[in-house]
Structure formats: C-alpha cells, structure tokens
Amino acid sequence: MKQMSALIVLAVLITAGPCAGLHAQTVGHVIYLSGDPIAVRAARRFWPAIGPGTALQPFDFLETTADELLEIETDDAIGVRAMVRMQPHSALYLELLADVPDGQRHAVRLLSGAVSVRMRDPDPRARLEVVTAATRVTGAGAEYDVTIAADGAVLVTVARGTARVSDPRGRSLFADVERAVEHRPDGTFRSVPLTVGRSDRFRSVWRDQIEANLRFDAAAAYRLYAGLYLEQLPHFQDTYLSLMGMRHVLDRWMEADRQGRDPQRVTEAAAAELDELASYVEAVRDSLRRIETSWYQLQQLSRFAAAGAGPLDTAVAERLTVSEFFERLADDARIVEDQMHTARYVIGLHARRAAARHVQQPG
C-alpha cells in the first residue's frame, strides 16, 4: 500500500487547482439528461454538475448510475454528425478530437452498460466507432445499440441501416434489422437472427437472461475479471509511475491547459517533447485499456456478489474470498480511479498536441 499512497499523492498534485481544459475545442453537447450523471474532465469532477447545453471536450469521461440517462450530440465541426444516448449503469469516454490524421477514427469508448447511436449523416467518411474491449462498431447512417452485459458479453442490435462489428481477432460481422451480433467472453462471435422491429425486446431478454444466470452463479465471472485485475494492476501502476516521471514536461502542459493556452502550432521544442513522451503515453494507454475493462466489469459484477461468496480460486488470488476481494477493490477505488482519470487526461493532452502538429505539417 506504500506504492499506492505515493501514487495518490501524485494524482492529487496533478489535479490541484481550478478545473482545466475549459478552453479546448468543443466536440459535442449534452442535449438531454435525467438524474445527475458523473462527468470528469482533466482528472476532476465537473463543478457545477453537467446539464443540458454543457459543452463536451476531447476525453471527457461520463458515467450514469441506476435510472440516469444522458444524450450527447456531436459537433458538426469534427466531421461526425451523431447522437449518442447513454443508458443507466453505463460508463464511457470520448476519444474525439477537432482534427484527426487521415485514416484515424473518432471513438466513443464504452466501458460498461449500453449506448444507442443515431448517425445523422450517411457519408461513410463520418468516422465514428463505438469501441468496447471486445468489439469495434461502425455504421454510416445507421441507428444501433451496443450493450455490454455484466459478464462482459457484447450485443449489437440495429434499428435502421447496417453496422459493421469487428473483434480483436480481425473477424467482422454485420448487424441489421434482421440480425444481431453477439460476442461472448469465451471468444464466441456470431450473428443471431431476430424479428424486425423487436430489437429492443430481444436486447432486454438477452440482458435479463445473463443477469439471472449471474444471480444463480457468478463464480466464473468473478474468477475471470478479478484475476485479470490483480494481474494488470501492477503493470498499470508501473506505466503510470513512469509517465509521472516526465513531470518536467507534464507540468508545463497542464499549466498551459489551465491557462487556456492550447497549442495552435508545434515548435521544434514542442515536437521534441511530443516524441519524448510518445513511448510513455503509448505504454500507459495500453495498460489503461486493459485495467479499465476489468475495473468496470467488476463494478457491474458487484451487484451479484451474493452469488459468489466462496473463494476466488485464481492463480493470482488463491487466498481471497469474493467478499475479501471486493473489500480490497473498495480500498483501491479512489486511488485507481484517480490514476485512470489522470492517465486519460495526459493521453488527451498528448493527442491534442499531436493533432496540432499534424494540421500544421505541409501536404
């Protein structure tokens, strides 16, 4: 726990002071919400809370709890015309930028729960993906839903048009009004027939069946995600500490961000800083994407803790019971979540500078 204490001190030092990032270019707006969803920018909670009309910026993190909804409309200036509705018990962040290099896509990175996407432009150049740990979903002109169940299964259903669903193995399937696409934690990737106009009902029954199974026996899901978390945590903290070792650069970037001095052009010295941090940012991004998957799945699984009260029985946690593991997870919560938010902030700062560098390059 000494290492954890040192890490939380670093996170607090970085995020001290007024809320940063208020000057960055808008990538979307909140157009509807119900309840009081969590929103994090520059590693700090929004204050005051978000509401209709709130401008959203690159790498903003959003989370809904039970009975909360949040609807976002993207800004036309980023080249994507879409509306994204977050369902209850969902978490995501916006990998959206005002300028992206050719061949790269904007992404909504869904960590848990579900989103409904309505693309307002059939132009195939409208580059938007909904990304989960198991799938990438695109659909120019389509209206579709992406749902992550509490056991990590992913379901893609379509109300209009066609959505392409790809998995980490390079496989692709297409979802439309007659076919859903499902990805299971065991790697099963398949099309599932459904009745036209019944996608909402199909999705609800699919999710309810998975949750009923977890209420009966969640042991396998606990073993999977608890084992992954305990394996991934040391690596994430190592990459995070290495990134924090670059404070001589990060302090300047964060101070410029707080003062509203977003880079309009990248000098030779600034380009050297970008190159210097690139490997650190890439390493923390890779470890972040692994640990955030297990972290948010475990938050969902905590609702079924009574179904797995015995020992975890994993190679990493052979001496922990489920209840002991979740006590540890609660102890880790503030530190690990602060680290993840800070890592996303730095990744966003680096991405904005990289985009500015790309825009000013000739040709």
C-alpha positions, 0 to 999 in steps of 0.5 A: 500500500506504500506504492499506492499512497505515493501514487495518490499523492501524485494524482492529487498534485496533478489535479490541484487547482481550478478545473482545466481544459475549459478552453479546448475545442468543443466536440459535442453537447449534452442535449438531454439528461435525467438524474445527475450523471458523473462527468470528469474532465482533466482528472476532476469532477465537473463543478457545477454538475453537467446539464443540458447545453454543457459543452463536451471536450476531447476525453471527457469521461461520463458515467450514469448510475441506476435510472440516469440517462444522458444524450450527447450530440456531436459537433458538426465541426469534427466531421461526425454528425451523431447522437449518442444516448447513454443508458443507466449503469453505463460508463464511457469516454470520448476519444474525439478530437477537432482534427484527426490524421487521415485514416484515424477514427473518432471513438466513443469508448464504452466501458460498461452498460449500453449506448444507442447511436443515431448517425445523422449523416450517411457519408461513410467518411463520418468516422465514428466507432463505438469501441468496447474491449471486445468489439469495434462498431461502425455504421454510416447512417445507421441507428444501433445499440451496443450493450455490454452485459455484466459478464462482459458479453457484447450485443449489437442490435440495429434499428435502421441501416447496417453496422459493421462489428469487428473483434480483436481477432480481425473477424467482422460481422454485420448487424441489421434489422434482421440480425444481431451480433453477439460476442461472448467472453469465451471468444464466441462471435456470431450473428443471431437472427431476430424479428424486425422491429423487436430489437429492443425486446430481444436486447432486454431478454438477452440482458435479463437472461445473463443477469439471472444466470449471474444471480444463480452463479457468478463464480466464473465471472468473478474468477475471470475479471478479478484475476485479470485485475490483480494481474494488470494492476501492477503493470498499470501502476508501473506505466503510470509511475513512469509517465509521472516521471516526465513531470518536467514536461507534464507540468508545463502542459497542464499549466498551459491547459489551465491557462487556456493556452492550447497549442495552435502550432508545434515548435521544434521544442514542442515536437521534441517533447511530443516524441519524448513522451510518445513511448510513455503515453503509448505504454500507459494507454495500453495498460489503461485499456486493459485495467479499465475493462476489468475495473468496470466489469467488476463494478457491474459484477458487484451487484451479484456478489451474493452469488459468489461468496466462496473463494476466488480460486485464481492463480493470482488470488488463491487466498481471497474470498469474493467478499475479501476481494471486493473489500480490497477493490473498495480500498483501491477505488479512489486511488485507481480511479484517480490514476485512470482519470489522470492517465486519460487526461495526459493521453488527451493532452498528448493527442491534442498536441499531436493533432496540432502538429499534424494540421500544421505539417505541409501536404 
